[in-house]
């Protein structure tokens, strides 16, 4: 007996990727339902070898559905996730709506799987911010070995993190440059083609952006509240794949070679770190891959027990869709849910 799963936001980049990954990983489904807003009803999306017609989220009855994978945005999730959870359907939400709620576990399965048991308080589980997800996958095994004291993170985030509109804007602006057409900016605050923008999400009172605050708050919630974190988030003209320059200060001694060996054995991590031309990973190469890639691991001589590293991952997969499916797999494998039809 399989699980009945609804994908809310099935027509978006992440929703479509969720459908692809469910099929790729042969998740035990009895039925998959594609949901979106009323304006997308009737749109067709692919699931494996089949085609699904999108239904209306606002009129769908979740009383016989086991899991709702929510990727419809924060305001939609705030409105609908509690209602869906109250019908006995477990929501795994990809927005920021529930990440900082004390009654909602924030989960990366390679990092804090035991926290998932707390989902019963609201029947909601939160998926972290895309840039945080890959970061904590790389940090967890190092933290377990040498205890992280302080992090300085600079992100280089692709336009797909801003959705289809962000990808379209990079494409259209790049084309406009080559044909000498006027360049307009709608999704981003400044031109993104052949440029970088040190601004993601809205500014807060202390001068940091909300995206930078998310990295701080989510790392503390999932990894360790004692870790000091500072971040600068930058949008770059890359379609898919987030990159991060990470400077780490540890409480205990750790060498670059020890870090490489630890990360080579860590779940979800792939070390590509040769000291030669091309001996590192770039976001272009991470697109379509599940792993969190780590390169440029080296010791920082300016602080005691310091390391630098370069972390890259496909933000649509590990940063969003894949992590969501892994959370669902964790629920199933730990027998925390069972098909309602079977019950």
Secondary structure as GFF3:
##gff-version 3
##sequence-region A 1 343
A	DSSP	beta_strand	3	8	.	.	.	ID=ss1
A	DSSP	alpha_helix	13	24	.	.	.	ID=ss2
A	DSSP	beta_strand	29	36	.	.	.	ID=ss3
A	DSSP	three_ten_helix	38	40	.	.	.	ID=ss4
A	DSSP	beta_strand	44	47	.	.	.	ID=ss5
A	DSSP	beta_strand	50	53	.	.	.	ID=ss6
A	DSSP	beta_strand	55	56	.	.	.	ID=ss7
A	DSSP	three_ten_helix	57	59	.	.	.	ID=ss8
A	DSSP	beta_strand	67	70	.	.	.	ID=ss9
A	DSSP	alpha_helix	74	86	.	.	.	ID=ss10
A	DSSP	beta_strand	90	93	.	.	.	ID=ss11
A	DSSP	beta_strand	105	107	.	.	.	ID=ss12
A	DSSP	alpha_helix	109	112	.	.	.	ID=ss13
A	DSSP	three_ten_helix	113	121	.	.	.	ID=ss14
A	DSSP	beta_strand	124	127	.	.	.	ID=ss15
A	DSSP	alpha_helix	130	146	.	.	.	ID=ss16
A	DSSP	beta_strand	148	157	.	.	.	ID=ss17
A	DSSP	three_ten_helix	159	162	.	.	.	ID=ss18
A	DSSP	alpha_helix	164	179	.	.	.	ID=ss19
A	DSSP	beta_strand	196	197	.	.	.	ID=ss20
A	DSSP	alpha_helix	210	222	.	.	.	ID=ss21
A	DSSP	beta_strand	228	236	.	.	.	ID=ss22
A	DSSP	beta_strand	242	250	.	.	.	ID=ss23
A	DSSP	alpha_helix	256	264	.	.	.	ID=ss24
A	DSSP	beta_strand	269	271	.	.	.	ID=ss25
A	DSSP	alpha_helix	283	286	.	.	.	ID=ss26
A	DSSP	beta_strand	292	300	.	.	.	ID=ss27
A	DSSP	beta_strand	306	313	.	.	.	ID=ss28
A	DSSP	pi_helix	317	321	.	.	.	ID=ss29
A	DSSP	alpha_helix	322	333	.	.	.	ID=ss30
###
